Amino acid sequence: MTTAAFPHTVSEAQMIITNSARTKLAELMAAADDDLSAIRVFVSGGGCGGMQYGMTFVESTEPYDSILEADGFKVAIDPVALGYLEGVEIDFRENGMNASFVFNNVFKSVGGTGACSACGSAGGGCGG
């Protein structure tokens, strides 16, 4: 029995992280506990709202994760989520007291909100 190959790395052509998002991700990782090794980007079923996209810190990556490494941070994505994140752009936007990560160009055929489910309010979630 053979197993299908899966990518262990994510190229910047597959997932774009804007300069503002890179800066904020590196800042968040620098301020995180030493036992955290990466930021997991995930996709969850969204019911009537479509798919939900979000991020969380993780202590370790899993053997089947695909990794995008950049200056100051590492992003881990599981194989299922990777299929929904192909071509996505992750941006970080600040508007007064509101700050959040935004997922642009999300997987259109299954729907999606394009907003980070963890960063909906000022001062909360992964948006600071």
C-alpha positions in Angstrom: 0.0 0.0 0.0 1.4 3.4 -0.9 0.5 6.6 0.7 0.0 9.9 -1.1 2.7 12.4 -0.8 2.0 15.6 1.0 4.0 18.8 1.1 6.0 19.4 4.2 6.6 23.1 3.3 4.3 25.8 2.2 5.6 28.2 -0.4 4.8 31.9 -0.4 3.1 31.3 -3.7 0.6 29.0 -2.0 -0.1 31.2 1.0 0.8 34.9 1.0 1.4 36.7 4.3 1.5 40.5 4.0 4.2 42.6 5.5 1.8 43.9 8.2 0.8 40.3 9.1 4.4 39.2 9.2 5.3 42.0 11.5 2.5 41.2 13.9 3.0 37.4 13.8 6.7 37.8 14.6 5.8 40.2 17.4 3.2 37.8 18.9 5.7 34.9 18.7 8.4 37.0 20.4 6.0 37.8 23.3 4.7 34.2 23.6 5.9 31.6 26.1 9.1 29.8 25.3 7.3 26.5 25.1 5.3 27.6 22.0 6.9 26.7 18.7 4.5 27.8 16.0 1.3 29.4 15.0 -1.3 27.0 13.7 -3.6 28.3 10.9 -6.8 26.3 10.9 -10.1 25.9 9.1 -13.3 24.8 10.8 -16.7 24.0 9.4 -18.8 27.1 9.5 -22.4 25.9 9.0 -24.5 28.7 7.5 -21.7 31.2 7.8 -19.3 29.1 5.6 -15.8 28.1 6.7 -14.1 29.8 9.6 -10.4 30.6 9.4 -8.3 31.2 12.5 -4.9 31.0 14.2 -3.7 29.7 17.5 -0.3 29.1 19.2 1.0 25.5 19.4 3.7 23.8 21.5 4.7 21.5 18.7 3.9 20.6 15.1 2.5 17.3 13.9 4.2 14.9 11.5 1.8 15.6 8.7 1.8 19.4 9.0 3.0 21.6 6.3 5.2 24.5 7.5 5.8 28.0 6.3 8.9 29.4 8.0 9.6 33.2 8.0 11.7 35.6 10.1 10.5 35.4 13.6 7.7 32.9 13.3 6.7 29.5 11.9 3.2 28.7 10.6 1.9 25.1 10.8 -1.1 23.8 8.7 -2.6 20.3 8.7 -3.3 18.6 5.4 -7.0 19.2 5.4 -6.7 22.9 6.2 -4.0 23.2 3.5 -6.5 22.4 0.8 -8.8 25.2 1.9 -5.9 27.7 2.3 -4.4 27.3 -1.2 -3.9 30.9 -2.5 -5.1 32.7 0.6 -3.6 36.0 1.7 -3.3 36.6 5.4 -3.3 40.3 6.3 -3.2 42.2 9.6 -5.3 45.4 9.7 -5.6 48.0 12.4 -8.5 50.5 12.4 -8.5 52.6 15.6 -9.1 50.3 18.5 -9.9 47.4 16.2 -7.1 45.1 15.1 -7.5 41.7 13.4 -6.0 39.2 11.0 -8.0 39.0 7.8 -8.0 36.0 5.4 -8.4 37.2 1.8 -9.0 35.0 -1.3 -10.4 32.2 0.8 -11.5 28.9 -0.8 -14.6 30.2 -2.6 -16.3 26.9 -3.5 -17.2 26.1 0.1 -17.7 29.6 1.2 -15.9 31.4 4.0 -16.1 34.5 6.1 -12.6 35.7 5.4 -12.2 36.8 9.1 -10.2 35.3 11.8 -12.6 33.7 14.2 -10.2 34.4 17.1 -9.7 38.1 16.4 -13.2 39.5 16.2 -12.9 42.1 18.9 -10.4 44.8 19.9 -7.9 43.6 22.4 -8.8 39.9 22.1 -7.8 36.8 20.3 -4.6 36.5 18.3 -4.9 40.1 17.1 -3.8 41.6 20.3 
